[in-house]
């Protein structure tokens, strides 16, 4: 390893410190995180199995839900095992290439989840505002194109951020990351070189993905709510609103946590570092944890299948 003026040149290994300021209680913080992780894995896996093997659920709304569950499952597995290893077993070392890979996966899955939420909003918009055209528009071919497009959009847009770190940032002030995972800005701030281009590119990618999606999601739900309140039958209004309420809950918890994390990380210089890290962790952990619970409780078909599985297990 070469060192110039106190800086580290191309560090092969980086070290996590976890949550700065809370190192002494990280073992206890890991307990609720582990519980949320287990619920996320079991809940999302259960939803995927139910949708796969139940033919009546092979509809656009449930296929998008399966995409969301698969994304949440992958996202939680990218973050939690390593995080719990830091909290409980002090597995704090990671190679620089592995860190970049985790960064690419985490931010790609974040972008994919945002894209799936947009697709779900558009699906509900067509189903409620143009019900006669829903089956014509949302064909199996379109669902495949949406899935591939959402994945490629996130993966391609995140890649320049990773390449820029790898090719442009050579000197690092330290190899210690004040975080629990390889978050883009946390790694960029380690560099001893000019990081303005890296920070600007990260902001542009975040705005292009999250900002673009949230604008169209809000417009979709505004039009949906207007249409729902104009329905003549009270029962039809209740059914449509109940379906939308589930999606709105998922949408709000994802984007509210995203914006809290984003603004505190970039503009909350007076806020203690552990608050930044906790918000960033919750942004990645809470959606995979809550989504299967929300859909399991609010979606009758999924709830009925879960109850059948539980009752079936009890008979043995």
Secondary structure, 3 states (H helix, E strand, C coil): CCEECCEEECCCEEEECCCCCCHHHHHHHHHHHHHHHHHHHHHHHHHHHHHHHCHHHCCHHHHHHHHHHHHHHHHHHHHHHHHHHHHHHCCCEEEHHHHHHHHHHHHHHHHHHHHHHHHHHHHHHHHHHCHHHHHHHCCHHHHHHHHHHHHHHHHHHHHHHHHHHHHHCCEECCCEECCCCCCHHHHHCCECCCCHHHHHHHHHHHHHHHHHHHHHHHHHHHHHHHHHHCCCCHHHHHHHHHHHHHHHHHHHHHHHHHHHHHHHHHHCCCCCHHHHHHHHHHHHHHHHHHHHHHHHHHCHHHHHHHHHHHHHHHCC
